[in-house]
Amino acid sequence: MIGRARDRVGASLAGGEDGLTVVEVIVAGLILTIGSLGVLGMVDAATRNTFRIEQGQLLNNVLQREMEEIRGLPYKQIALSELPVEESGENNPNSRVSGTAFNTNRNGTGLKPLVPGGSVAPGAEAFQVEDVKGSIYRYVVWDNCPGSVCADGEFLKRVIVVAKLDPTAPGGADRRYQEIQGQIVDPEAKPSESPGPAPGGGTVTPWLLYPTDTNCKKTKPKTPLEREEDGDHLAHNTRGVCATGLKTGNVPGAPDLLWHGAPELSEETPIYDYATDVEPEASPDTDKGLQLLVGGDCGEMPATTIATSPDSDPSMFQQLHKWVTPPIPGETTDLALTGEGTLYLWTQSIEGGVYEAAICVWLFVRESGTDTALVQPLESLPYTIYSESTWPSSGWTEIALSLDLEDAEGGGEIALPPGSRVGLALSVDDGSGSGIQTLYDEPSFDNRLQLETTGTLPIWP
């Protein structure tokens, strides 16, 4: 019996019809292994994407906790136990230290004296919340107040808490640090001496918004699969309203979506061309992301005009691109912008050209069918210009553009009522070589707009 069983096994291994050959077993094993690797890759990408999204919320929680702990100290102890030392590095918060002062604005325009002699440790101090690791930095400065009210400047302090992540991104540069700022008034100051908190009075919270390649009629950005299905495509005409939906050519369509979540990861993250109708002459099909043609002077561009019909200049939609957020939800009634923020762009020249270039950036509020630009208080201009004598040309490079804005009436905080949208517009200033290209909606090159806010951040599905 044993001999007959051995014969049957031998027949199977030799290619009998009742069993599998060794080759078939090996092929089946390879197919199973390859399939398993694909599934594991998708699971890994989904896990990394979830982790990336959770990082932002965890950082906000860490910053809020740190701020509340400092607010709980006696006023005299809200000062630094030692002064921080200036360090180099764009992504190092201590690069904003200058002697015994600290720049409260990232663009270096808010230099204020540090407050020593207290119990607030400046950092860097390591922290870990679940799987998120990083460092905390703390700064306390004397804040501005009317000289006739508090000439000695001892009644109002500003606390800045910064959280910097340890590098975890799958590619690109380290993610920029996040921060919150808050004013603290001496509770023992007499009413005539104390200027009180700034208008709005809330804790400052960073709000991160990411430009996407999805039109704003959609309720959320494309998934990686949808991005792959769309692939390279014609430039979107973003000169109209969201209800119009996606349009190309000289037909006003929906702006693209400005979203509160980072681009979603996938097993592979190919880089797409968002403007196949704007191709380099010498080497077509080599450009990626959005290519913007050189436009006119910033002051002459219709950045805050909502087009309802084709433009007289049929290439205007290729010179000017717009993004807007979903409407602020009805239950979010206290959201406001402080006017400060930073725009981070991954960009390079066309075809690696070496030339001077300048971009024009508008931040606006869309409400009741009207776009209202925020203005620079020093120059009273409704846009911000960023220029480079030699635009990045040897590969994708991240630039940071500081924003210091106020509403058109010169008020304090900029209220964002329910139903309104925050908008971003971008163009290339006249005389800027062959234009620029910018890359976004891609996890390793995450263009983002960081706005300082008070109140409750909106939650969209």
C-alpha angles and dihedrals in degrees: 000000000000089000092053091050090051089051091053092051090048091051091052093051090046092058103272118167093243096063147023126276121234089251092053091050091051093047091048090050092051092050090050091048094048091047091049091051090053092051091046090051091053092047090049092050092048090049093050091048092051090048091051093051092047092051092071094051093045091051091052089051092050092049093048091049092050092048093050091050091054092046088055092062123095109269094248091053092054091097134094121280087213135359118260119240123236114253133180128244130090091239094048113096090208088067084079091061114103113183106296094346137078132211107236089191120061091225090065097247099112103067110166133168117265118237114233132186102061141098102262110114110217098213152175084209121169119235136179128193112182103311096339114103131182147117133279123219123189130196133179121193137173107256129217120268134161109290093221090055103043108009094168091053095224101122103068129050132177121215120203119192119188129192118197120189124224109244110278105139117124091232145340124052128329112282112259120254122258127224145181129204131201138177121230121197123206103255091209094055116113115246090249090055101042119079092196125221123314118276108290090022097210132131113275113244126184115238114201118205125182126205111233137193090237123102115243094243085077118085095225139007125281118275118238088260092053090048089052092049091052093042116159112001147165119283115276116241101228098175098105140054131296094247090065093065127204117351134169132194121027094330115110111242142165120308114242119265123268104206136192096225132073118251112284118251125232135183088268125021108202118187114239134202111241095189114041089163090064103063130163112252099223099041113019119191093028096098124090138191118015120338116202122200118223109273133191131281111312092243091056098049115105092228096146097037115103107217118223097177137025115297121249085234102061092201096053092104088056091053099045128042127185137195129186135186123238113270115287105258119254094244092056100085103148104052115129138164120233089209095246125108148122132242115209117199132182105212148150139177125272114273091351091292118172109225145119117271141173131195128208118218126194125189112194144165118233113208132155093354095309131107113213116192122220113230137220106249095212097050100022090227122144092222142045125231125212117187138178125194085217114025114219105277110161098070143319109324129183117231126187121215116194117218125206108174145155136187121277092262093054095246129154118254117013110237118217106202122201111282095028124115132212112231138197126197128187134190140156117251121239115274096030104135113247098337128260140266126221129194125215144145087055120110099229094046103042111176105201142175115218114197125184110230144174126210128030120337113229121252117214123186 
